[in-house]
């Protein structure tokens, strides 16, 4: 691809309504210094100058001030859409990279011409769910696309929503998981549980995420991570009632052990690997001795065995 420089472009040669090759999607706060200062690339195809696909604001500002495009870069794509794809792809990479929404737009516009190689070129993992999800990201509501581009919702979670749920629920689920201050993995887990509950119990998604129990938690004035954890536990209990009841019994038994404040028994993470940790906090040797004696006393009483032998 060879870039050329053009000055004083007459608007009569520019099709301002042409959006066939519009591949840019950015929030107002995401533009890099390079993008703010760079000349707007325009596309010349079949002898016609198309509306710029990249750095559009720069073009609009020029038109507003002078009623002309004073200066711009352009590349001649000839008549082949493959040339257009690689031209725009190269420009986007040079001008700060390609976000997930833009990748989805590239797929929408150029898949038929580039074929399945487009996923590899765009760096999309070659599995069915990721391909299906990325192909539909551009269809999301604008606020959801903004959340993806800003990094507030990861594209992995976006793909999960797109591939598991009907499009009528996409916006609601984006708002729901955006409010849960979790990492990618836990957000994915809660989405899968919501889907499983809806299928098993024939429930509408609204009945799950807007239940009275969850609504009460949403109204509480507590730290966002604490609120998210409570909501997760509610949905976990609905998805795995027997497992949740077992975990609750374990915690009840641990609370009855009467451990001193400086001794703590930590349960297995997610109760998947049946291993416990004991932590003793001490500043003096006497505190350590007291903690060890208390643990030995519990071992002799059989109370700890009662917990360990009743694995779920």
N, C-alpha and C positions, 0 to 999 in steps of 0.2 A: 504494500500500500504506500502510495506517494502522496504526501500532503502538499497543497499549493496555497498561495496567499492571494487573496482578492481584496480589492479596495472599492469602496463606493458602489455597492451592489444595488441596482434599481429594484425596488420592491415588485415591480411588474413581472420580474423573473422569478419571484419567490412564491411558492404555494404555501401560504400560511395555514391552510386547513389540512394539509397533508400530514397524517400521523401514522402512516404505514410503518415507519421505522423509528418510532418514538420508544426508546429503550431506557430513558433516564427516569429514576424515581428516587428522590432524596428529600429529607426533611430540611427545613430552612436552616437548622443549626448544624447540619452535617457537612456542608461544603468546605473543602480544603482551601487553603490560600491559593494553591495553584488553580483551582477551579474558578475562584473569584477573579483572578487576574488574567486567565488564559483567554485567547481569542476563541470565539465560538466556532466549532467545526460545523460546516454545513455539508450536505450531500448533493453531489451532482450525478444525476442518473438519467440516461436517455435524453440528454440535452437540457434537462430541467433542474432548477435548483429547488430542493425540498426544504421544508421547515426543519430547522436544526433538531437533531435528536439529543444533543448534549449541550449543556451550559445554555439553556434556553433563555434564562433570565437576562443574560448579557445581551442577547439579540434583541429582546423586547425593550431593554433600556435604550439601546441604540436607535431603534425605530421610534420610540416615544420622543426622543430628543431631536432627531434629525429627519424622521420619516424615510430614512434609508438605512441600510446596513453599511456602516462606514468601513469596517474591515472584518475579515473572517478567514479562517482556514477552510479548505475544502478538499475532498478527494473525489476522483472520478471513478465511479463503480461500474461503468460500462452498463451492460444489460443483465448481468448475472446477479442473483440474490446472494450467491455464495460470496462474491466480492463485497457486497454490502455488509454481510455478516462479519467477515474477517476485518473489514475496515472499521466498523463500529466497535467490534470486540477489542481491537487493538487500541482504539482511542479511549475506550472506557478504562482499560487496564492502565494506560498512561495517566489518566486523569483521576486517580484515586481508587481504582478498583471497581468491582461489580458486586453490589449487594444482592441478597436473596430475591428481592422483588424484581430487580433488573434481570437476574438470571431467568426468572419465570417469564418475563417479557421476551427475552431472547428466544426461549423455547417456543412460546406462542407464535412468534413471527417467523422463525427460521427452521423449525423442526423438519418440515416437509422437504426443505432444500438441503439441509446438512445431514439429516438422518440421525440415528442414535449416537453417532460420534459427538453430537452436541453436548451430551451429558458429561462426557469425559473432558471435553474442552473447557466446559464451565466449572469443572471440579465438583460435580455432583456425584455422591456415592452411587455405585451401580447396583442398587437393590430396588425391588419393585415399589416399596413404600416411598422411598425418597424420590424416585423418578415421578411417581404419581402425584406426590405432594407438591414438589417443586413446579410441576406443570400447571398447578392450580393456585399457587400463591397470589398471582396477579388478580385473581377473582375475589380475594378477601376484601372486607370493608376497609375503607381508607384508614380508619383509626388502628385497625389490626396491622396493616402494612407499615404504618408509622411505628408501631411498637416493635416490629421485627427490625426495621432499618435502624432504629435507635438502640437496639440491643436489649430492650426491656423484656422482650419475649424471644427466646432462641428459635431459630428456624426448625430445629429438631422437634420442639414442642408444637410449632405451627404445623409441621407435617403430620404429627400425631392427630391433631384436631381434624385436619383435612381428610385424612385417610380413614379415621374411625367414625366420624359423625356426618350427618347430612348437613348441607350448606346452610340450612335455616338455623342451625345451632352454632355456627362458627363464631359469629360476633359475640354471642352470650358467653361462650367458653373462653374466648380471648379475654374478655373483661374479668371473668372469674379467676383464671390462673394468673393474670397480671396482678391481681390483688393478693396472691399467695406468695409471700417472700421466701421462696424455696429455690434450690438449684434446678438444673435441667432434669436430672434423674428423678427427683421427687415429684416434679410437676408432671413428668411422663407417667409416673406411677399412679398419681391421682386421676389422671385422664383415663387410664386403662380401667381403673376401678369404677369410675363413673359409667363408662361404656358397659362393663360387665354387669353392673347393677341394673342398668336400663334394659339390657337384654334378658337377664334372668327374671326380673320382677315385672317386666313389661311396663316400665315407668318412663314418662316423658323426662327429658333432661332437666327441664325447669323444676320438676317435682323433686329432683335430687339436689341440684345446686342452690335452689331457692326454698328449701324446706324450712319450716318454722325453727327447727333446731339450729340450722346454719345461720338463718337470719338473726337470731338472738346473739350469736357469736359475732357476726358482722357489726352489730351495734355497740359492742363493748369498747370502751376506751382503754385498750391494752396495746402493748407493743406489737407491731405487724408480724414479726416471726412467731410470737406466742399465739396470736390469733390464727395464723396459718396452721400451726401445729394442732390446735384444737379442731379446726375444720377438717384437717387430714384424719384425725382420730375418729371423728363422726362418720366420715365416709368409709374408713377402714372397718369400723364396726358393722356397717351395713353390708360391706362386701364379704367380710370374713367374721361372722358373728361368733362362731365357736372359737376361732383362734384369738379373737379380741377378748373373749371371756377368760380364756386360759391365761393370757398375758396379764389381765387385771388380777387374777387370783395370785399369780406370782408376785406382783407388786404388793398385794395385801399381806402375803406371808412375809415378805421382806420387811415391811413396815412393823410387823409384830415381833421382829427379832430384838428390838430395843437396842440397836447399836448406838454407841456413843457418837457424838457429832464429828469426831475426827476419823471415824471408820465408815467406809462406804463400800457396799457390794454393787458393782456395775453389771447390769444385765447384758446379754448378748445383743449386738446391734441387729434390729429387726427380728430378733429371735430366730434367726436362720441357723447360725452356728452355735451349738450348745456349749458355750464357754463363758464363764463368769470371771470378772476381775475383782480383786479386793484392793482397796486403796486405804492406807493409813497415813494420815497427816500428823506430823509431830514436830515439836521444837526441842523437846527434852526426851531423854532415854526412857523416863518413867511413862511418858505418854505412849511411846512405842510399845513398851512392855504391857501396859494396860490394854492396848488395842489387840495385841497378840493373845493375851489371856482371855479376852472376851471372845475372840474367834475360836479359840480352843474349847471354851466352855460351850459354845453353840454346836461345835462338832460333836462333842460328847453327848449333848442333849438329843441329837438326831434331827434337830429343826432344819439344819441345812440339807441333810440327806432327804428330808421330806420335799424340799424344793427341787433338788437335782433329780430325784427318781421319778418325778411326775412330768416328764417331758411331753410336750404336745405331739 
